[in-house]
């Protein structure tokens, strides 16, 4: 295995782990902080790759690395969150209760009824939704932007490397 391939695998592993950790269960609230898991995972992956290879990534390669790391990490985070919800750690209920407490009587009755209905669903019913799919797509896209940003930040000097194929 070439050093470049080993460095890429190491970078993807680090970026995926950072993303998965920040999107799992109660830590998933970090998503509200400007999609922190996507930015952190992508930047960690690009940093690791450029640090291991002592080379500069082309913007396109940085975006691809960020996209892949975040897509893998977010998928792992979704699975871990589902497992935690199935064993009774229901971050979704905690968030819904928090929103209902903050809205109080100022929320329209229809909205409160929808939230109460959503809270009565099983973990599987809440998990497999359009929201999960859209979140995956959005986070992966932000991972590509994070990788693009990382390629610009973590330059190792010199000329850009020759085009590589993966």
URJODA-V425594 format. One record per run of one state. SS is the DSSP state (hx for helix, st for strand, lp for the rest). FROM is the first residue (numbers start at 1). TO is the last residue. If there is no record, write none. Layout:
ss=SS from=FROM to=TO
ss=SS from=FROM to=TO
//
This chain:
ss=lp from=1 to=2
ss=hx from=3 to=23
ss=lp from=24 to=24
ss=hx from=25 to=32
ss=lp from=33 to=35
ss=hx from=36 to=53
ss=lp from=54 to=58
ss=hx from=59 to=86
ss=lp from=87 to=90
ss=hx from=91 to=106
ss=lp from=107 to=108
ss=hx from=109 to=119
ss=lp from=120 to=122
ss=hx from=123 to=127
ss=lp from=128 to=129
ss=hx from=130 to=153
ss=lp from=154 to=166
//
